[in-house]
Amino acid sequence: MRTWCTVDTDDLRHVPSHQGHPTRSKEEETLPDYSQRLQEGFRGFKQWMESNEIAVTVFVIADQCANSEFVSTVQDLVATFGERITIGCHGLTHRSWSAWSKDTEGFSRDLEQATTILKKHFPDSFRPWFRAPAGYISDWMAPILSQQAYTVDTSVNPSWLVRKKSSPSRAMVLKSMASNGILERQWKTRFSLPTCGPAQHIMGLRWNARQAWKGLPKPLGIEDLHCIEHPEHELTTVYWHILDHSRKNQQWLPPIKGV
Ligand SMILES: [Zn+2]
């Protein structure tokens, strides 16, 4: 067993409390296209990458590419770390799809646009791998991913705590992914509790989450990247956010052993 390390590039303006969700999002002030916090996060992430040999998939929200400095930052990562960086799709605008009513046309249009943007800016690093914004995934999204040549989805958090994010149910999402030929890489849990993303920081979850990550199997290196698309390779999948690297004066590190 090996570990697939992934990070999401969400900026402050993308969190569900700010946008993309029918009930969680509240009107607030306009936030920058590319915040200082996220820029600090990228600096911390780059330092961490320099300290190890791990291959990391970066899930990018395509609307961030409207900012040329953001594009330069990610292109610099690719230029610096080469094949160690692969780019996946984290949506066009971070819309929480399964929290809204079914909208196959909207998702199809957004996915196509996002894919075009990501391929244009990161042609050698882009992979047809998808992560649903905020983990809101529906069974009807699978055929659209398949039509647009996606091979891997990593949106499902198999924790009972967030079971409502999969629509109409987690079992139906998994079934639909499988029948559409999309390989689902579910997120790491421990004692059926979340360990990824915010769980690394939320009181009540973080102790368990950190323990889980300290015991992770060896992360994938560039020679192992083929494993991600092949179901015969069982992987443990974890994700965190670039923004996390802005914590503690850019000294925050994912608690992954052997780094
Ligand atoms: Zn996100």
Residues whose N, C-alpha, C, O or C-beta is under 5 A from the ligand:
A	BS01	ZN	D8 D10 P133 A134
